[in-house]
Amino acid sequence: MSTLLLKLAAPLQSWGVASKFDTRDTAREPTKSGVIGLLAAALGRSRTEELDDLKALRFGVRIDQQGTFLRDFHTARLNEKDPPFVTSRYYLADAVFLVGLEGEEYFLQKLAEALENPVFPLYLGRRSCPPVGQIVLGLREQDLQQALEEEDWQASEWYKKKKNLEQVKLTIACDAQPNEPGAFLRRDQPVSFDQRHRQYGFRMVKDTVEAIAIRPPQRMTEPPTDHDPMAGWGV
């Protein structure tokens, strides 16, 4: 098996799990349903197409930069006679995540190519949250857990300077077996994205905390040159 690594970063992200009516929540990290929706959009699939091949991928997330919770609210009314009501939407600001997808190499390569040349626009949970920077980090000949543990820390440079650490402990949330100790249920396994009747199932998830070594940046060295900028001035 191989693992495709993605970097999901943006000024705002929102990964709803239990959104109801006037309140739209966000999870602390990307949901499996949200990432599968991202992949389906890149492939150009409609909301009524099957998702079995995407659901079969083993899924994991590493929280490289937690971000901060942000609440946005709107005051609205159905008509002039009705009293106004408030709707709340929650976001993650300045968050960065490392996402891993484990599966057959040929299929992961197809997904990587689609993400680099998407059919439909990509967004991180909501249409108001387009991604920034490079999404596809590449394929790794490792299983999901190992790939997430060994990849370099993907946080922003300003965030790394703020933390000023030699090592950082990052939370990794991966698909787990039903009887695995410490595993818990999360309802973000997509069954159908059909707008007439969206359906989600449960999956088992397990958190682990791993120490990631911070590698110092390599300094660029200039090649030697015979050029002397002061030669023409008789110095």
C-alpha positions, -999 to 999 in steps of 0.1 A, spaced: 0 0 0 10 36 -6 -1 69 10 -10 101 -7 -2 132 15 -21 164 12 -16 198 28 -48 216 36 -43 252 46 -64 284 42 -73 316 61 -106 298 69 -117 262 70 -149 246 82 -156 209 86 -191 203 98 -200 171 117 -233 178 135 -246 210 120 -283 216 127 -307 242 113 -293 277 123 -260 265 137 -232 253 114 -204 238 135 -168 227 126 -147 198 138 -112 204 150 -97 188 119 -109 178 84 -136 152 83 -135 122 60 -168 133 43 -153 167 37 -121 153 21 -140 128 0 -161 157 -12 -129 175 -22 -117 145 -41 -150 140 -58 -151 176 -69 -115 172 -83 -126 141 -103 -157 159 -116 -182 136 -101 -218 146 -96 -235 145 -61 -254 114 -71 -225 92 -82 -211 63 -62 -184 69 -36 -174 33 -28 -138 36 -42 -132 68 -22 -148 55 10 -125 25 8 -94 46 13 -79 46 48 -80 81 61 -59 101 86 -52 136 96 -23 153 115 -30 186 131 1 207 123 -13 241 131 -45 241 153 -58 275 143 -84 293 163 -122 290 164 -141 318 147 -178 325 149 -196 343 122 -233 352 126 -261 366 105 -294 382 114 -322 373 90 -359 371 88 -383 353 64 -405 384 59 -412 417 74 -438 404 98 -417 377 114 -392 385 142 -355 383 132 -334 352 140 -296 347 142 -277 320 123 -242 310 135 -214 296 114 -181 284 129 -147 283 112 -111 274 119 -88 304 112 -52 300 101 -52 262 105 -29 237 87 -35 200 84 -16 171 69 -40 146 54 -31 110 44 -50 86 21 -39 50 20 -47 28 -9 -36 13 -42 -9 34 -59 -25 36 -93 -57 51 -78 -38 75 -55 -19 87 -85 -52 94 -103 -64 114 -73 -32 134 -72 -35 143 -109 -71 153 -104 -63 176 -74 -37 194 -95 -61 198 -124 -96 198 -108 -128 197 -128 -148 216 -101 -135 243 -78 -120 230 -45 -128 243 -11 -121 232 25 -155 223 39 -175 253 26 -175 273 -6 -163 303 12 -131 285 22 -108 280 -9 -74 264 -2 -41 282 -5 -7 269 -17 1 235 -29 -23 207 -19 -6 176 -32 27 167 -13 31 134 -32 30 97 -27 49 79 0 57 42 0 46 39 36 15 29 54 -8 57 66 4 60 102 41 59 93 37 85 65 19 109 89 45 104 116 76 110 95 65 139 72 81 173 80 61 197 101 39 217 77 30 246 99 35 282 87 69 298 93 55 325 116 38 297 137 71 278 139 90 309 151 63 316 176 66 281 191 104 281 190 107 243 197 132 216 189 104 190 188 67 194 186 40 169 196 12 167 170 -21 148 172 -28 122 146 -64 110 140 -67 78 119 -93 53 109 -93 25 135 -107 -10 140 -139 -14 160 -122 -33 188 -91 -11 189 -84 3 224 -90 41 226 -111 42 194 -143 63 192 -172 68 168 -175 97 145 -203 102 120 -185 115 90 -185 85 66 -203 97 35 -230 74 21 -245 99 -4 -240 135 -12 -273 137 -31 -289 170 -20 -323 154 -18 -312 131 9 -277 134 22 -266 104 43 -236 98 66 -225 67 85 -202 61 114 -165 52 114 -140 44 142 -113 69 148 -83 68 171 -60 97 183 -23 93 189 3 120 198 37 118 181 68 139 185 80 154 152 116 165 149 120 200 135 146 201 108 166 233 106 163 250 72 192 245 48 212 277 41 217 286 5 254 289 -4 264 311 -33 288 295 -59 323 310 -60 329 338 -86 359 357 -99 339 389 -102 352 418 -82 326 447 -80 352 472 -68 379 464 -95 369 493 -118 374 518 -90 410 511 -83 404 498 -48 
